[in-house]
Amino acid sequence: MKKLLLSIVALLIASISFGQAKWGILAGPNFSSVTYENLGTFGFTSKETSKILTSFRGGITVDIPIAEDFSIGTGLLYAGKGGKFKNSDVKVSLSYLQLPVMFQFTPEVGNGNLVLGVGPYFAVGLGGNYKNTIAGDVGAFDDEAGLAKLKRFDCGGTLQIGYQMPMGFYFGLNGDLGFVNAADNTDNSRKFKNASFGVSLGYKFSGR
């Protein structure tokens, strides 16, 4: 994993150095949920999917051309995730630094370009809390969370559907589906996985 991330960073630096990359910014709301099972600290035993939690997603993007109408889309994004547990006043709010690596198809449509992307994402938890009105806040990545403690590493699949206008403005939809069980335990019965979708608005500083 470390070698893969270092290779991606090296590719980004090389592409930017030779002026091949298009870079930009994006931001928008993120609507997230978690699928959980046997988080004994809060009494959750059966497998359920939480209610949606609204947060924020945004950061820097880099598009690296690899052929006509094809590119690698990556960057560094802040992604807020989590969910509101059903039949409870407990919710979990999580903050991640996320690195997407998408294979993008960008055909010309009208005056701009359609953007279709799919690939993996890799993320590290920056912070997070379980919150409820009785016990207060409990650090989600800390030992105080007990059986509900989470690992900071997350990985999954990401996709986007969007449109980039000639002057550089971008808008689209994005989605993430976590493949990793983020529950930090040795008991395979405990499960915790992230999922989210959102709307993004952005700008590519190099235009088309």
C-alpha positions as CSV (number, residue, x, y, z in Angstrom):
1,M,0.0,0.0,0.0
2,K,2.8,2.4,0.9
3,K,4.6,1.7,-2.4
4,L,1.4,2.3,-4.3
5,L,0.8,5.7,-2.7
6,L,4.4,6.7,-3.2
7,S,4.1,5.8,-6.9
8,I,1.0,7.9,-7.3
9,V,2.6,10.9,-5.6
10,A,5.6,10.5,-7.9
11,L,3.4,10.4,-10.9
12,L,1.6,13.5,-9.8
13,I,4.8,15.4,-9.3
14,A,6.2,14.3,-12.6
15,S,3.1,15.2,-14.5
16,I,2.8,18.7,-12.9
17,S,6.5,19.3,-13.5
18,F,6.1,18.7,-17.2
19,G,2.9,20.7,-17.5
20,Q,0.7,17.7,-18.5
21,A,-1.7,17.8,-15.6
22,K,-4.8,19.9,-15.2
23,W,-5.4,20.9,-11.6
24,G,-8.4,22.4,-9.9
25,I,-10.6,22.6,-6.8
26,L,-14.0,21.2,-5.9
27,A,-16.4,21.3,-3.0
28,G,-19.9,20.3,-2.1
29,P,-22.2,18.5,0.3
30,N,-21.6,14.8,1.2
31,F,-24.4,12.5,2.3
32,S,-23.1,9.5,4.2
33,S,-24.2,6.4,6.0
34,V,-22.5,3.5,7.7
35,T,-23.4,-0.2,7.8
36,Y,-22.6,-1.6,11.3
37,E,-23.0,-4.8,13.3
38,N,-22.1,-5.9,16.9
39,L,-20.8,-2.5,18.1
40,G,-21.3,-3.6,21.7
41,T,-20.3,-0.3,23.3
42,F,-23.6,1.2,22.2
43,G,-25.7,-1.9,22.3
44,F,-25.9,-2.3,18.5
45,T,-25.9,-6.1,17.7
46,S,-27.9,-6.7,14.5
47,K,-26.7,-5.6,11.1
48,E,-28.2,-2.3,10.1
49,T,-27.5,0.7,7.8
50,S,-27.6,4.1,9.5
51,K,-29.6,7.1,8.6
52,I,-27.9,9.7,6.4
53,L,-25.6,12.3,7.8
54,T,-24.9,15.5,5.9
55,S,-21.3,16.7,5.8
56,F,-18.8,18.3,3.5
57,R,-16.4,17.1,0.8
58,G,-13.8,19.2,-1.0
59,G,-10.2,19.7,-1.9
60,I,-7.6,19.8,-4.7
61,T,-8.0,17.7,-7.9
62,V,-5.4,16.7,-10.6
63,D,-6.3,15.2,-14.0
64,I,-3.3,13.4,-15.7
65,P,-3.9,12.8,-19.5
66,I,-3.0,9.3,-20.7
67,A,-4.6,9.3,-24.1
68,E,-7.1,11.3,-26.1
69,D,-10.3,11.5,-24.1
70,F,-8.8,9.5,-21.2
71,S,-7.1,10.5,-18.0
72,I,-6.3,9.6,-14.4
73,G,-8.2,11.7,-12.0
74,T,-6.8,12.1,-8.5
75,G,-6.0,14.7,-5.8
76,L,-6.4,15.2,-2.1
77,L,-9.8,15.6,-0.6
78,Y,-11.3,16.2,2.8
79,A,-14.3,13.9,3.1
80,G,-16.8,14.0,6.0
81,K,-18.5,10.7,6.6
82,G,-20.6,8.9,9.2
83,G,-24.2,8.3,10.0
84,K,-27.1,8.5,12.5
85,F,-27.8,5.1,14.2
86,K,-31.3,3.9,13.9
87,N,-33.5,3.7,17.0
88,S,-31.0,5.7,19.0
89,D,-29.8,9.3,19.6
90,V,-26.2,8.2,18.7
91,K,-24.5,9.4,15.6
92,V,-20.9,9.1,14.4
93,S,-19.1,11.9,12.6
94,L,-15.8,11.1,10.8
95,S,-13.3,13.2,8.9
96,Y,-11.0,11.6,6.3
97,L,-8.1,12.8,4.0
98,Q,-8.9,10.9,0.8
99,L,-6.9,10.0,-2.3
100,P,-9.0,8.9,-5.3
101,V,-7.4,7.2,-8.3
102,M,-10.0,7.2,-11.0
103,F,-9.8,6.1,-14.7
104,Q,-11.7,8.9,-16.5
105,F,-13.3,9.0,-19.9
106,T,-13.9,12.6,-21.0
107,P,-15.5,12.8,-24.5
108,E,-16.5,16.1,-25.9
109,V,-20.2,16.7,-25.6
110,G,-21.6,20.0,-26.8
111,N,-19.2,22.9,-25.9
112,G,-17.7,21.0,-23.0
113,N,-16.7,17.5,-21.9
114,L,-18.6,14.8,-20.2
115,V,-16.6,13.3,-17.3
116,L,-17.1,9.6,-16.3
117,G,-14.7,8.2,-13.7
118,V,-14.4,5.0,-11.7
119,G,-11.6,3.6,-9.5
120,P,-10.4,3.0,-5.9
121,Y,-10.0,5.5,-3.1
122,F,-7.6,5.4,-0.2
123,A,-8.3,7.4,3.0
124,V,-6.9,8.0,6.5
125,G,-9.0,9.2,9.4
126,L,-8.2,12.6,10.6
127,G,-10.7,12.6,13.5
128,G,-14.1,11.5,14.5
129,N,-16.6,11.1,17.4
130,Y,-19.5,9.1,18.5
131,K,-22.0,11.6,19.9
132,N,-25.1,11.1,22.1
133,T,-27.0,13.2,24.6
134,I,-26.2,10.9,27.6
135,A,-22.5,10.0,27.4
136,G,-21.4,13.0,25.4
137,D,-18.6,12.7,22.8
138,V,-16.4,9.6,22.5
139,G,-13.4,9.5,20.1
140,A,-14.2,7.1,17.3
141,F,-10.5,6.2,16.7
142,D,-9.6,6.1,20.4
143,D,-9.5,3.3,22.9
144,E,-12.3,5.0,24.8
145,A,-14.7,3.8,22.1
146,G,-14.3,0.2,23.3
147,L,-15.8,-2.3,21.0
148,A,-16.9,0.5,18.6
149,K,-13.3,1.7,18.1
150,L,-12.4,2.3,14.4
151,K,-9.3,1.9,12.3
152,R,-8.1,5.1,10.7
153,F,-7.5,3.4,7.3
154,D,-10.3,3.1,4.8
155,C,-10.4,2.0,1.2
156,G,-13.1,1.4,-1.3
157,G,-14.5,2.3,-4.8
158,T,-15.3,5.7,-6.0
159,L,-17.2,7.0,-9.1
160,Q,-18.1,10.3,-10.6
161,I,-20.5,11.6,-13.4
162,G,-20.0,15.2,-14.3
163,Y,-19.6,17.9,-17.0
164,Q,-16.8,20.3,-17.5
165,M,-17.5,23.5,-19.4
166,P,-15.0,25.2,-21.7
167,M,-14.1,28.0,-19.3
168,G,-13.1,25.4,-16.6
169,F,-16.2,25.2,-14.4
170,Y,-17.2,21.7,-13.4
171,F,-20.3,20.2,-11.8
172,G,-21.2,16.6,-11.1
173,L,-22.2,13.7,-8.8
174,N,-19.9,11.5,-6.8
175,G,-20.2,8.3,-4.8
176,D,-18.0,6.2,-2.5
177,L,-18.5,2.7,-1.3
178,G,-16.2,1.4,1.5
179,F,-14.8,-2.1,1.0
180,V,-12.8,-2.3,4.2
181,N,-14.2,-3.3,7.6
182,A,-13.2,-0.2,9.6
183,A,-14.0,-1.8,13.0
184,D,-10.8,-2.1,15.0
185,N,-11.1,-5.5,16.6
186,T,-10.1,-9.2,16.3
187,D,-13.7,-10.4,16.5
188,N,-14.9,-10.8,12.9
189,S,-18.5,-10.4,14.0
190,R,-18.1,-6.7,14.4
191,K,-18.5,-4.7,11.2
192,F,-18.4,-1.1,10.2
193,K,-18.3,0.2,6.6
194,N,-18.6,3.7,5.1
195,A,-20.7,4.8,2.1
196,S,-21.5,8.2,0.7
197,F,-22.7,10.2,-2.3
198,G,-22.6,13.9,-3.0
199,V,-22.8,16.9,-5.4
200,S,-19.6,18.7,-6.5
201,L,-18.9,22.1,-7.9
202,G,-15.4,22.9,-9.1
203,Y,-13.1,24.8,-11.4
204,K,-10.2,23.5,-13.5
205,F,-7.6,26.3,-13.6
206,S,-6.1,25.0,-16.9
207,G,-9.5,25.0,-18.7
208,R,-10.1,22.3,-21.2
